[in-house]
Amino acid sequence: MPRQKLTQVLTSDYKGPKIGLTEVHVIKAILAIGDNDSIGRGRLSEILDLGQGEVRTLIRRLKSTALISVGPEGCHLTEAGKKEFDYFSRRILWRGIVVGSSLGIGKVSYGLIVRERGGGRVNKGIEQRDAAIKAGANAALTVLYSKNKFLMPSTMSNCETKGPSEPWVSIRKTGALSDGDTIIIVGADNSLDAEYGALAAALTIL
């Protein structure tokens, strides 16, 4: 999703309380609505772990920026909203819980595969780590996938031979890897904080 559109949603004019909505709330809402075709406010509140008032505000903002329409069955993506959903889906090929307890970064590990966004867009992984922590996670690990290897961007060492193998086994099983991809694994005390942290980290290279 283009950063400009995220900013537009978060700064759109609306009548209501000023609350702490972030870019990751917007992205997760777009993904949830797109994955389900339509979704009600109550269900969206559960998925995002936001209060009813916060969700109402988010829905107003998404509607005012023409990304969704609201009908009897709930929220639907407009054509503009579908374009944003497609943009994000084309760049994140897989997202989900991975086995990563041996990394020592949290009770739950959440991973993302970002399509061909490595190389110059990733420095040492510090920017991704900081974004994940700001979003509520404990830590983040950013890795480049090249020539069938998971490489640390700072040293280009092979993660499978220099550390625990379990997260990389999980990532390989997705079948979504392609040369040049970036893998982000985020740890947190619960799955939602891990997912929000991963989305925030991914935004730094999208």
C-alpha positions as CSV (number, residue, x, y, z in Angstrom):
1,M,0.0,0.0,0.0
2,P,1.5,3.3,-1.0
3,R,2.6,5.4,2.1
4,Q,0.8,8.4,0.7
5,K,-2.6,6.6,0.9
6,L,-1.9,5.5,4.5
7,T,-1.1,9.0,5.5
8,Q,-4.3,10.2,3.8
9,V,-6.4,7.7,5.8
10,L,-4.8,8.7,9.0
11,T,-5.1,12.4,8.5
12,S,-8.6,12.5,6.8
13,D,-11.1,14.9,8.1
14,Y,-13.7,13.3,10.3
15,K,-15.9,14.1,13.3
16,G,-15.0,12.0,16.3
17,P,-12.4,11.4,19.0
18,K,-8.7,11.6,18.2
19,I,-7.4,8.2,18.8
20,G,-4.2,6.3,18.3
21,L,-4.8,4.7,14.9
22,T,-1.6,3.7,13.1
23,E,-0.6,2.6,9.6
24,V,-0.6,-1.0,10.6
25,H,-4.3,-0.7,11.8
26,V,-5.1,0.6,8.3
27,I,-3.2,-2.2,6.5
28,K,-4.7,-5.0,8.7
29,A,-8.2,-3.6,8.2
30,I,-7.7,-3.5,4.4
31,L,-6.3,-7.1,4.5
32,A,-9.2,-8.3,6.7
33,I,-11.9,-6.8,4.5
34,G,-10.2,-8.0,1.3
35,D,-9.7,-11.6,2.6
36,N,-13.3,-11.8,3.7
37,D,-15.0,-9.9,0.8
38,S,-17.2,-8.2,3.5
39,I,-16.9,-7.8,7.2
40,G,-19.0,-6.3,10.0
41,R,-17.9,-3.7,12.5
42,G,-18.0,-6.2,15.4
43,R,-15.8,-8.7,13.6
44,L,-13.4,-6.1,12.5
45,S,-13.1,-4.9,16.1
46,E,-12.2,-8.4,17.2
47,I,-9.6,-8.9,14.4
48,L,-7.9,-5.5,15.0
49,D,-8.3,-5.7,18.8
50,L,-9.8,-2.2,18.8
51,G,-12.7,-0.8,20.7
52,Q,-16.0,-0.1,18.9
53,G,-15.4,3.6,18.9
54,E,-12.0,3.2,17.4
55,V,-13.3,0.9,14.7
56,R,-16.1,3.3,13.9
57,T,-13.5,6.1,13.4
58,L,-11.4,3.9,11.3
59,I,-14.3,2.9,9.1
60,R,-15.3,6.6,8.7
61,R,-11.7,7.4,7.6
62,L,-11.6,4.5,5.1
63,K,-15.0,5.5,3.7
64,S,-14.0,9.1,3.5
65,T,-10.9,8.2,1.4
66,A,-13.1,6.0,-0.8
67,L,-11.3,2.8,0.1
68,I,-14.5,1.0,1.4
69,S,-18.2,1.2,1.1
70,V,-20.6,0.2,4.0
71,G,-23.8,-1.7,3.4
72,P,-26.1,-4.1,5.3
73,E,-23.6,-6.9,5.1
74,G,-20.8,-4.8,6.4
75,C,-17.7,-3.2,4.9
76,H,-16.6,-3.9,1.3
77,L,-13.6,-2.7,-0.6
78,T,-14.2,-0.3,-3.4
79,E,-12.3,-0.5,-6.6
80,A,-9.7,1.9,-5.1
81,G,-9.6,-0.3,-2.0
82,K,-9.1,-3.4,-4.1
83,K,-6.1,-1.8,-5.8
84,E,-4.6,-1.1,-2.4
85,F,-5.3,-4.7,-1.3
86,D,-3.7,-6.0,-4.5
87,Y,-0.7,-3.8,-4.0
88,F,0.0,-5.1,-0.6
89,S,-0.8,-8.8,-1.5
90,R,1.5,-8.7,-4.4
91,R,4.4,-7.6,-2.3
92,I,3.8,-9.8,0.8
93,L,3.6,-13.3,-0.6
94,W,3.1,-15.0,2.7
95,R,2.4,-14.0,6.3
96,G,1.7,-16.1,9.4
97,I,2.9,-17.7,12.6
98,V,6.3,-19.5,12.4
99,V,8.1,-21.8,14.8
100,G,10.8,-19.5,16.3
101,S,11.1,-20.2,20.0
102,S,14.8,-20.9,19.7
103,L,15.4,-17.3,18.5
104,G,14.6,-16.0,22.0
105,I,12.6,-13.0,20.7
106,G,9.2,-13.8,22.2
107,K,6.6,-16.3,23.0
108,V,5.1,-16.0,19.5
109,S,7.0,-15.5,16.2
110,Y,5.3,-14.1,13.1
111,G,6.9,-14.1,9.7
112,L,6.5,-12.3,6.4
113,I,8.0,-12.9,3.0
114,V,8.4,-9.6,1.1
115,R,8.8,-10.1,-2.6
116,E,12.1,-8.9,-4.1
117,R,12.5,-6.0,-1.7
118,G,16.0,-6.9,-0.4
119,G,19.4,-5.6,-1.4
120,G,19.6,-1.8,-1.1
121,R,16.3,-1.4,0.8
122,V,17.6,-3.3,3.8
123,N,20.6,-2.0,5.7
124,K,21.4,-4.1,8.9
125,G,17.8,-4.7,9.9
126,I,17.8,-2.1,12.5
127,E,15.1,0.0,10.9
128,Q,12.8,-3.0,10.8
129,R,13.6,-3.9,14.4
130,D,12.8,-0.4,15.6
131,A,9.5,-0.2,13.7
132,A,8.4,-3.6,15.1
133,I,9.2,-2.6,18.7
134,K,7.4,0.7,18.3
135,A,4.3,-1.3,17.1
136,G,4.4,-3.4,20.3
137,A,6.7,-6.4,19.5
138,N,9.8,-7.5,21.4
139,A,12.2,-7.8,18.5
140,A,12.6,-8.4,14.8
141,L,15.0,-10.3,12.6
142,T,15.4,-9.3,9.0
143,V,17.0,-11.8,6.5
144,L,17.8,-11.7,2.8
145,Y,17.0,-14.8,0.7
146,S,19.6,-15.4,-2.0
147,K,20.7,-18.5,-3.9
148,N,18.7,-20.8,-1.6
149,K,20.2,-19.3,1.6
150,F,18.9,-17.1,4.4
151,L,21.6,-14.4,4.9
152,M,22.0,-11.8,7.6
153,P,22.2,-8.4,5.9
154,S,25.0,-7.2,8.1
155,T,27.4,-10.1,7.7
156,M,25.9,-12.1,4.9
157,S,26.3,-15.2,7.1
158,N,24.0,-18.2,6.5
159,C,21.3,-18.3,9.2
160,E,20.7,-22.0,8.8
161,T,24.3,-22.9,9.5
162,K,25.1,-20.2,12.0
163,G,22.0,-20.4,14.2
164,P,18.8,-22.4,14.9
165,S,17.1,-24.0,12.0
166,E,13.5,-24.1,13.0
167,P,12.2,-20.7,11.7
168,W,13.8,-21.3,8.3
169,V,12.2,-24.8,8.1
170,S,8.8,-23.1,8.6
171,I,9.5,-20.5,6.0
172,R,10.6,-23.0,3.4
173,K,7.4,-25.0,3.9
174,T,5.4,-22.0,2.7
175,G,6.5,-22.6,-0.8
176,A,6.5,-18.9,-1.4
177,L,10.2,-18.1,-1.5
178,S,11.9,-16.5,-4.5
179,D,15.5,-15.3,-5.0
180,G,15.8,-11.7,-3.8
181,D,13.0,-11.8,-1.2
182,T,13.2,-10.4,2.3
183,I,12.1,-12.4,5.3
184,I,11.1,-10.6,8.5
185,I,10.5,-12.6,11.7
186,V,9.0,-10.7,14.6
187,G,8.7,-11.9,18.2
188,A,6.2,-10.8,20.8
189,D,4.3,-12.0,23.9
190,N,1.2,-12.6,21.8
191,S,0.2,-13.2,18.2
192,L,-1.4,-9.9,17.5
193,D,1.6,-7.8,18.7
194,A,3.9,-10.0,16.6
195,E,1.7,-9.5,13.5
196,Y,1.4,-5.8,14.0
197,G,5.2,-5.6,14.5
198,A,5.8,-7.6,11.4
199,L,3.5,-5.3,9.3
200,A,5.2,-2.2,10.7
201,A,8.6,-3.7,9.9
202,A,7.5,-4.6,6.3
203,L,6.4,-1.0,5.8
204,T,10.0,0.2,6.1
205,I,10.9,-1.6,2.8
206,L,7.6,-1.3,0.9
